[in-house]
């Protein structure tokens, strides 16, 4: 009788342990999708270029002209709004030549009709007075993926709080134009001739797909 009682105690004790582990594994609802959990932030930045001139005139080296051309090309690709040209209130021949140089280079790369806003700023006596070019640009900001918790402490079989952050940060760093995240690309006009060709073949019961050129085919079958 005593041996049977001991067996019962051991069996009962194991049952209690099994029930306690089952209570720890209470299922929970899944978290939000990763693109909602770690969204990519888009912010506005100001790109700026300062052009310094001498009082007797404007003279840019080939390196400086390349820098101005690259700045204007970046504006053509990513600029959001007009190009701003702020000039010092102390006008001199160098400032006027700088203005003409920038406008001439804009015309050379196809930006002759781009919007431009000009203004002036106050400059103290004997202080450097550059011509400042600037424009607004949207940039994607990678998230801070610092892990402050244990990635193995997922007792409810759920992912840890920062899961998926690295993928979101890498994607933000690779996106060239963040406007893709804000609004979709515009659709090009449809090709009416191709549409009628497909429609005519469909009516005749023919394959509407375009003819494909001969190309090498690779198969994994032996």
C-alpha positions as CSV (number, residue, x, y, z in Angstrom):
1,X,0.0,0.0,0.0
2,X,2.8,2.4,0.8
3,X,4.6,1.7,-2.5
4,X,1.4,2.4,-4.4
5,X,0.9,5.7,-2.4
6,X,4.4,6.8,-3.3
7,X,3.8,6.0,-7.0
8,X,0.6,8.1,-6.8
9,X,2.6,11.0,-5.2
10,X,5.2,10.9,-7.9
11,X,2.6,10.8,-10.7
12,X,0.6,13.6,-9.1
13,X,3.7,15.8,-8.8
14,X,4.6,15.3,-12.4
15,X,1.1,16.3,-13.4
16,X,1.4,19.5,-11.4
17,X,4.7,20.4,-13.2
18,X,3.2,19.6,-16.6
19,X,0.2,21.9,-15.8
20,X,2.5,24.7,-14.7
21,X,4.5,24.6,-18.0
22,X,1.2,24.6,-19.9
23,X,0.1,27.7,-18.1
24,X,3.3,29.5,-19.1
25,X,2.7,28.9,-22.8
26,X,-0.6,30.8,-23.0
27,X,-1.1,31.8,-26.7
28,X,-1.2,35.5,-27.5
29,X,-2.3,37.5,-30.5
30,X,0.3,38.1,-33.2
31,X,1.9,41.5,-33.4
32,X,1.3,44.0,-36.3
33,X,3.0,43.5,-39.7
34,X,6.6,44.5,-39.9
35,X,6.0,47.4,-42.2
36,X,3.7,48.9,-39.6
37,X,5.9,47.9,-36.7
38,X,9.0,49.5,-38.2
39,X,7.8,52.2,-40.6
40,X,10.3,54.1,-42.7
41,X,10.3,57.8,-41.8
42,X,10.6,60.4,-44.5
43,X,11.9,63.9,-43.5
44,X,12.7,67.1,-45.4
45,X,16.3,68.3,-45.6
46,X,17.9,71.5,-47.0
47,X,20.7,71.0,-49.5
48,X,23.1,74.0,-49.5
49,X,26.0,75.2,-51.6
50,X,28.0,78.4,-51.0
51,X,29.8,80.2,-53.8
52,X,32.4,82.8,-52.9
53,X,33.6,85.5,-55.2
54,X,36.2,88.2,-55.2
55,X,35.2,91.9,-55.3
56,X,36.9,92.2,-58.7
57,X,35.0,89.3,-60.3
58,X,34.0,85.7,-60.3
59,X,36.4,82.9,-61.2
60,X,35.6,79.3,-60.6
61,X,38.1,76.5,-61.1
62,X,37.2,73.4,-63.0
63,X,36.7,71.6,-59.7
64,X,34.3,74.3,-58.5
65,X,32.4,74.2,-61.8
66,X,32.0,70.4,-61.4
67,X,30.7,70.9,-57.9
68,X,28.1,73.5,-59.1
69,X,27.1,71.2,-62.0
70,X,26.7,68.2,-59.6
71,X,24.6,70.3,-57.2
72,X,22.3,71.4,-60.0
73,X,22.0,67.8,-61.3
74,X,21.0,66.6,-57.9
75,X,18.4,69.4,-57.7
76,X,17.0,68.2,-61.1
77,X,16.6,64.7,-59.8
78,X,15.6,65.1,-56.2
79,X,14.6,68.8,-55.7
80,X,11.2,69.4,-54.2
81,X,10.2,72.9,-55.1
82,X,12.1,75.9,-56.4
83,X,15.8,76.5,-56.4
84,X,16.7,79.3,-53.9
85,X,19.5,81.9,-54.6
86,X,20.3,84.1,-51.7
87,X,22.7,87.0,-52.4
88,X,24.4,89.4,-50.0
89,X,23.0,92.9,-49.7
90,X,26.5,94.2,-50.7
91,X,26.3,93.7,-54.4
92,X,29.6,93.6,-56.4
93,X,30.6,92.4,-59.8
94,X,31.5,88.9,-58.5
95,X,28.0,88.4,-57.2
96,X,26.4,89.4,-60.5
97,X,28.8,87.1,-62.3
98,X,27.9,84.2,-60.0
99,X,24.2,84.7,-60.7
100,X,24.8,84.7,-64.4
101,X,27.0,81.6,-64.1
102,X,24.4,79.6,-62.2
103,X,21.6,80.5,-64.6
104,X,23.8,79.6,-67.6
105,X,24.7,76.2,-66.2
106,X,21.0,75.5,-65.4
107,X,20.2,76.2,-69.1
108,X,23.0,73.8,-70.2
109,X,21.5,70.9,-68.3
110,X,17.9,71.6,-69.2
111,X,16.8,73.6,-66.1
112,X,16.3,76.9,-67.9
113,X,12.6,76.9,-67.1
114,X,13.0,75.6,-63.5
115,X,11.5,77.8,-60.8
116,X,13.9,80.0,-59.0
117,X,13.4,82.3,-56.0
118,X,16.0,85.0,-55.3
119,X,16.5,87.0,-52.1
120,X,19.1,88.9,-50.1
121,X,20.5,88.6,-46.6
122,X,22.4,91.1,-44.4
123,X,26.1,90.9,-44.2
124,X,28.4,92.6,-41.7
125,X,31.3,94.7,-42.9
126,X,34.4,92.8,-43.9
127,X,32.7,89.5,-43.5
128,X,32.6,86.7,-46.2
129,X,29.5,87.1,-48.4
130,X,28.8,84.0,-50.5
131,X,26.0,83.4,-52.9
132,X,24.0,80.6,-51.3
133,X,22.1,78.1,-53.4
134,X,19.7,75.8,-51.7
135,X,16.7,73.5,-52.3
136,X,14.4,71.2,-50.3
137,X,14.8,67.5,-50.6
138,X,13.0,64.5,-49.1
139,X,15.2,61.8,-47.4
140,X,14.4,58.5,-45.8
141,X,15.7,58.2,-42.3
142,X,17.0,54.7,-41.2
143,X,15.6,53.7,-37.8
144,X,17.8,53.2,-34.7
145,X,17.9,49.4,-34.3
146,X,19.6,49.2,-30.9
147,X,18.5,46.1,-29.1
148,X,17.8,46.7,-25.4
149,X,16.2,43.3,-24.7
150,X,17.0,39.7,-24.9
151,X,16.2,38.3,-28.3
152,X,15.8,34.8,-26.8
153,X,13.3,35.8,-24.1
154,X,10.2,35.1,-26.2
155,X,8.2,33.0,-23.7
156,X,4.9,33.3,-25.7
157,X,6.5,32.2,-29.0
158,X,6.4,35.8,-30.3
159,X,9.2,37.8,-31.9
160,X,11.1,40.3,-29.8
161,X,10.1,44.0,-29.8
162,X,12.8,45.1,-32.3
163,X,12.3,42.3,-34.8
164,X,12.5,43.5,-38.4
165,X,14.0,46.8,-37.6
166,X,17.3,46.1,-39.5
167,X,15.4,45.1,-42.7
168,X,13.5,48.4,-42.5
169,X,16.7,50.4,-41.8
170,X,18.5,48.8,-44.8
171,X,15.6,49.5,-47.1
172,X,15.5,53.1,-46.0
173,X,19.2,53.4,-46.7
174,X,18.8,52.0,-50.3
175,X,15.8,54.1,-51.4
176,X,17.1,56.8,-53.7
177,X,13.9,58.8,-54.0
178,X,11.7,58.7,-50.8
179,X,8.8,60.2,-52.9
180,X,8.2,56.5,-53.9
181,X,7.0,55.9,-50.4
182,X,4.5,58.8,-50.4
183,X,2.8,58.6,-53.8
184,X,2.9,56.0,-56.6
185,X,4.4,56.7,-60.0
186,X,2.2,58.1,-62.6
187,X,1.0,55.7,-65.3
188,X,2.2,56.3,-68.9
189,X,-0.5,56.5,-71.6
190,X,-1.6,53.1,-72.9
191,X,-0.6,51.9,-76.4
192,X,-3.8,51.7,-78.4
193,X,-2.2,49.8,-81.3
194,X,-1.0,47.1,-79.0
195,X,-4.4,46.9,-77.4
196,X,-6.1,46.4,-80.7
197,X,-3.6,43.8,-81.7
198,X,-4.3,41.8,-78.6
199,X,-8.0,42.3,-78.9
200,X,-8.1,41.1,-82.6
201,X,-6.1,37.9,-81.7
202,X,-8.4,37.3,-78.8
203,X,-11.5,37.5,-81.0
204,X,-9.8,35.0,-83.5
205,X,-8.9,32.6,-80.7
206,X,-5.2,33.1,-81.2
207,X,-2.5,33.5,-78.6
208,X,-2.4,37.3,-77.8
209,X,1.1,37.1,-76.4
210,X,3.9,38.8,-78.3
211,X,6.4,36.6,-80.1
212,X,9.4,35.8,-78.0
213,X,12.9,35.5,-79.5
214,X,14.8,32.3,-79.3
215,X,16.7,32.1,-76.1
216,X,18.6,29.6,-74.0
217,X,16.5,27.5,-71.7
218,X,17.9,25.9,-68.6
219,X,16.2,23.0,-66.9
220,X,17.0,21.3,-63.6
221,X,15.5,18.0,-64.7
222,X,17.9,15.2,-65.5
